[in-house]
Amino acid sequence: MPRSKFLIASSETSADMLYATGFRAPDAMIFLQTEEEKLLLLSDLEVDRGRAQANVDRVDSYSEFAERVQGRKKNAPTQAAVLAAWLRENSSEKVIVPADFPIGIARDLKKEGIRLKPSKGLFFPGRETKSPSEVRAIEAALRIAEAGMARAMEVLAAAVPRKDGRLFFGRRVLTSELLRVEIETTIVRAGGEARGDTIVAGGEQACDPHGRGMGPLRARELIIIDIFPRDARSGYYGDITRTVVRGAASSAQRKLWETCLAGQKMAAEKMKPGVPGVGIHDEVKSYFSEQGYPTERRNGRWQGFFHGTGHGLGLEIHEAPRFAAATFLPGHVMTIEPGIYIPGLGGVRHEDVALVTDRGARFLTKAPKPFEI
């Protein structure tokens, strides 16, 4: 007997649930996909909205079903008893669940005679390639990210350097924290969700790829700005990184910036259906080494290019496939984001989002790449 897919999660925290139902709700929902239909079991709080908005074939009321299970019994049935009865009614005594399915619920369902099997690999393999509507949703999220980036450039251009190199925006020192607020306020106004984790990292802080950045920003230092908002309407993410210098850059900074950009272009040109990502990643790393930026550990600290070339993007900011683990297919939406990090000089990362088509990679990102501001 084929196994149905069974999922219990909130669509606000589970990309699989949002993908399956298209319905956003803060509390855990109960989803079942059989060979014939997709079903939701919802609380009274959400059942009417679910019937109007969820992309499923049927929405059942948990309370109504619980009453049927209780019948003439004095005590209300347990959640596991209700779920087991609902699964049996839908011919789903054997179900596939995600690898992170709640262990307590799994234990209780097993006692009720339901057989659960953790999925191997992705719960919904179709999430790896994006439909035209998903591509449009990602493009809309990218426009939100680009609005935040445009605001960052406006603020940096208006900032005035003092003799000690610190930038002042109005009468205030321009810090990573202040620029992050300016970016994320713009994101919210554009229809996005921002969680305070936008990266604004200058100088030595830019050598830590995921360091958020803190403290004063300075002229003539490399500043990495990485913006990855979620579209509040669709739940899809955008992701974009730019590296800039406020003022005149040094020749060493310019070489680092241009070398990283050349590596990104190299990767994009080689992304075609059937091509393994790991070979492209290795070629970019070798190119950087040939230009004088080997990936190595010095004094206990990594430098060079020591993260992935990119990752899948969609309902999660990092989702399958990883660039180096992929053999590219039409419909893959990937970031292309090589970076080079040299302590004492700074870090550079260029990040854009591309769609793999039958002919190759097509950039979905539209924002320019300024360097000296």
C-alpha positions in Angstrom: 0.0 0.0 0.0 1.5 3.4 -0.9 2.1 5.6 2.0 0.5 9.0 2.4 2.5 12.0 3.5 1.7 13.3 6.9 2.9 16.6 8.4 2.2 18.5 11.6 3.7 22.0 11.7 3.0 25.7 11.5 3.4 27.2 8.0 5.2 30.2 9.6 8.1 27.9 10.6 7.8 25.0 8.2 8.5 25.7 4.6 7.1 22.3 3.7 3.7 23.1 5.2 3.6 26.5 3.4 4.6 24.8 0.2 1.9 22.1 0.6 -1.0 24.4 1.5 -0.1 28.0 0.6 -1.9 28.8 3.9 -0.2 31.0 6.5 -1.1 30.4 10.2 1.0 30.7 13.3 -0.2 27.5 15.0 0.6 23.9 14.1 -1.7 22.5 11.4 -2.3 18.9 10.4 -1.8 18.0 6.8 -2.3 14.8 4.9 -1.6 14.0 1.2 -2.9 10.8 -0.2 -2.8 9.6 -3.8 -6.1 11.2 -4.5 -6.2 14.5 -2.4 -4.7 16.9 0.0 -6.4 17.4 3.3 -6.1 19.7 6.3 -7.4 19.2 9.9 -7.7 22.7 11.5 -8.9 24.2 14.8 -12.1 26.2 14.9 -9.9 29.3 15.0 -8.6 28.6 11.5 -11.1 26.3 9.8 -13.2 28.9 8.0 -10.1 30.8 6.8 -8.5 27.6 5.8 -11.5 26.6 3.7 -11.3 29.9 1.9 -7.6 30.2 1.4 -5.7 26.9 1.7 -4.6 25.2 -1.5 -6.0 21.8 -0.5 -9.0 19.6 -1.6 -10.7 19.5 1.8 -10.5 21.1 5.2 -11.9 19.2 8.2 -12.7 20.6 11.6 -10.6 19.2 14.4 -13.4 19.8 17.0 -16.1 18.2 15.0 -13.9 15.2 14.3 -13.0 14.9 18.0 -16.7 14.9 18.9 -17.3 12.0 16.6 -14.4 10.1 18.1 -15.6 10.7 21.6 -19.1 9.6 20.9 -20.8 8.7 24.2 -17.6 8.4 26.1 -17.2 10.6 29.2 -13.6 11.7 28.6 -12.4 13.7 25.6 -10.1 11.7 23.3 -6.4 12.4 23.2 -4.9 14.2 20.2 -3.3 10.9 19.1 -6.6 9.1 19.2 -8.3 11.9 17.1 -5.4 11.9 14.6 -5.3 8.1 14.3 -9.0 8.0 13.6 -8.7 10.7 11.0 -5.9 8.9 9.3 -7.8 5.6 9.2 -10.8 7.3 7.8 -8.6 8.6 5.0 -7.0 5.1 4.4 -3.7 6.3 5.8 -2.6 3.9 8.6 0.9 4.0 7.1 2.4 7.5 6.5 5.6 9.1 5.6 6.7 12.0 7.8 9.5 14.5 7.7 12.8 13.5 9.4 12.1 16.2 12.0 8.6 15.1 12.9 7.8 15.6 16.6 9.0 12.5 18.4 6.4 12.7 21.2 3.5 12.7 18.7 5.2 9.9 16.7 5.3 7.8 19.9 1.7 8.4 20.7 0.5 7.6 17.2 2.5 4.4 17.2 0.6 3.4 20.3 -2.6 4.0 18.4 -1.5 1.7 15.6 -0.3 4.2 13.1 3.0 3.3 11.3 5.3 6.2 10.6 8.3 6.2 8.3 10.7 9.1 8.2 11.4 10.5 4.7 14.7 10.0 3.1 15.9 13.2 1.5 13.5 16.1 0.8 9.9 15.6 2.0 8.7 17.4 -1.1 11.3 16.8 -3.8 9.5 19.2 -6.1 10.7 22.1 -4.0 14.2 21.8 -5.6 12.9 23.2 -8.9 10.7 26.3 -9.1 7.5 26.7 -11.1 6.9 29.9 -13.1 4.7 31.3 -10.3 7.4 30.5 -7.7 10.0 32.3 -9.8 7.7 35.3 -9.9 7.4 35.2 -6.1 11.2 35.1 -5.7 11.5 38.0 -8.1 9.1 40.0 -6.0 11.1 39.2 -2.9 14.2 40.3 -4.7 12.6 43.7 -5.5 12.1 44.1 -1.8 15.7 43.2 -1.1 16.9 45.7 -3.8 14.8 48.5 -2.2 16.7 47.9 1.0 20.0 47.9 -0.8 19.1 51.1 -2.6 18.4 52.7 0.8 21.8 51.5 2.1 23.5 53.2 -0.8 21.6 56.4 -0.3 22.6 56.6 3.4 26.3 55.8 2.6 26.4 58.4 -0.1 24.9 61.0 2.3 27.3 60.0 5.1 30.2 62.4 5.8 33.6 61.1 6.8 35.4 62.7 9.7 39.2 62.9 10.2 39.3 59.7 12.2 37.5 57.9 9.3 34.2 57.4 11.0 31.1 58.2 8.9 28.4 60.5 10.2 24.8 60.4 9.0 23.3 63.7 10.1 24.6 64.3 13.6 25.0 60.6 14.4 27.8 58.2 13.9 26.8 55.8 11.1 27.1 52.4 12.7 26.3 48.9 11.3 23.3 49.0 13.6 22.0 52.3 12.4 22.4 51.4 8.7 20.7 48.0 9.4 17.6 49.9 10.8 17.5 52.1 7.7 17.6 49.0 5.4 15.1 47.0 7.3 12.6 49.9 7.8 12.7 50.2 4.0 12.1 46.5 3.6 9.0 46.6 5.8 7.6 49.5 3.9 8.2 47.6 0.7 6.2 44.6 1.9 8.9 42.5 3.4 9.7 40.9 6.7 13.0 41.8 8.4 14.2 40.1 11.5 17.2 42.3 12.4 19.8 39.9 10.9 20.8 41.9 7.8 24.6 41.9 7.5 26.3 45.3 7.5 30.0 44.5 8.2 33.0 46.7 7.5 36.7 46.4 7.8 38.0 43.3 9.7 34.4 42.4 10.5 33.8 41.7 6.9 36.2 38.8 7.0 33.6 36.8 8.9 31.0 35.9 6.2 28.1 35.6 8.6 29.1 38.3 11.1 26.2 40.8 11.3 28.6 43.7 12.0 28.6 46.2 14.8 29.9 49.6 15.7 31.0 52.6 13.5 31.4 52.3 9.8 34.4 54.0 8.3 35.4 55.6 5.0 37.9 53.8 2.7 37.0 50.4 4.2 35.3 47.5 2.4 31.7 47.1 3.7 29.7 44.0 2.9 25.9 44.4 2.9 23.9 41.2 2.7 20.1 41.6 2.6 17.7 38.6 2.6 14.1 39.6 3.4 11.0 37.4 3.3 8.1 38.7 1.2 5.2 39.1 3.7 2.7 38.1 1.1 4.1 34.9 -0.3 6.7 33.7 2.2 9.4 33.5 -0.4 12.9 35.0 0.1 15.1 37.4 -1.8 18.9 37.5 -1.2 21.4 40.0 -2.4 24.9 41.1 -1.4 27.0 44.1 -2.4 30.4 45.2 -1.3 31.3 48.9 -1.3 33.8 51.5 -0.1 32.7 54.9 1.0 35.2 57.1 -0.7 38.3 56.2 -2.7 39.4 52.6 -2.6 42.9 51.4 -2.6 44.4 49.4 -5.4 44.5 46.3 -3.2 40.8 46.7 -2.4 39.9 47.2 -6.1 41.8 44.1 -7.1 40.1 42.0 -4.5 36.7 43.4 -5.5 37.3 42.8 -9.3 38.7 39.3 -8.8 35.7 38.3 -6.8 33.3 39.7 -9.4 35.2 37.8 -12.2 34.8 34.6 -10.2 31.0 35.2 -9.9 30.8 35.8 -13.7 32.8 32.6 -14.3 30.4 30.6 -12.2 27.3 32.1 -13.8 28.6 31.3 -17.3 29.2 27.7 -16.5 25.8 27.0 -14.9 24.0 24.9 -17.4 21.6 21.9 -17.2 23.5 18.7 -16.5 26.6 20.5 -15.1 27.7 19.5 -11.6 28.1 22.5 -9.3 31.1 21.1 -7.4 33.3 21.4 -10.5 32.4 25.1 -10.9 33.0 25.7 -7.2 36.5 24.2 -7.5 37.3 26.2 -10.6 36.3 29.5 -8.9 38.4 28.6 -5.9 41.4 27.7 -8.1 41.0 31.0 -10.0 41.1 33.0 -6.8 44.2 31.1 -5.7 45.9 31.9 -9.1 45.1 35.6 -8.5 46.9 35.5 -5.2 44.1 34.6 -2.8 44.5 30.9 -1.8 42.1 29.4 0.6 44.1 28.5 3.7 44.2 28.7 7.4 46.7 31.3 8.8 47.3 31.8 12.5 44.2 29.7 13.2 41.9 31.7 10.9 40.6 30.9 7.5 41.2 33.3 4.6 40.4 33.2 0.9 37.2 31.6 -0.3 36.0 29.2 2.4 32.2 28.9 1.9 29.9 27.7 -0.8 29.5 29.3 -4.2 25.7 29.4 -3.6 22.6 27.8 -2.4 19.0 27.1 -3.4 16.5 29.9 -2.6 12.8 29.8 -2.1 10.6 29.4 1.0 13.8 29.1 3.0 16.8 31.4 2.8 19.0 28.3 2.4 17.3 25.4 0.8 18.2 22.5 -1.4 20.1 22.2 -3.5 23.5 23.5 -2.3 25.6 24.7 -5.2 28.3 22.2 -4.8 25.9 19.3 -4.3 23.7 20.1 -7.3 23.7 18.9 -10.9 21.9 21.8 -12.4 18.4 21.4 -13.8 16.0 23.9 -15.5 14.0 25.5 -12.7 16.8 25.6 -10.1 16.9 29.0 -8.5 20.3 29.6 -6.9 22.4 32.3 -5.4 25.8 32.8 -6.9 27.9 34.4 -4.1 31.6 33.8 -4.1 33.6 35.7 -1.5 37.2 36.4 -0.7 38.2 37.3 2.8 41.7 38.6 3.6 42.4 39.7 7.2 44.1 43.1 7.2 42.5 44.0 3.9 38.9 43.1 4.3 36.2 41.0 2.7 34.4 41.1 -0.6 31.3 39.1 -1.6 29.1 39.5 -4.7 25.7 37.8 -4.5 23.0 37.6 -7.1 20.1 35.1 -7.7 19.9 33.2 -11.0 17.4 30.9 -12.6 18.8 27.9 -14.5 17.1 27.6 -17.9 17.5 25.3 -20.8 20.3 27.6 -22.1 22.1 28.5 -18.9 21.7 30.9 -16.0 19.5 33.9 -16.1 20.0 36.5 -13.4 16.8 37.5 -11.5 18.6 40.2 -9.6 18.5 43.7 -11.2 20.4 45.9 -8.7 23.6 47.5 -9.9 27.0 46.8 -8.4 28.5 50.1 -7.2 32.0 50.0 -5.7 33.2 53.5 -4.6 30.4 55.6 -3.1 
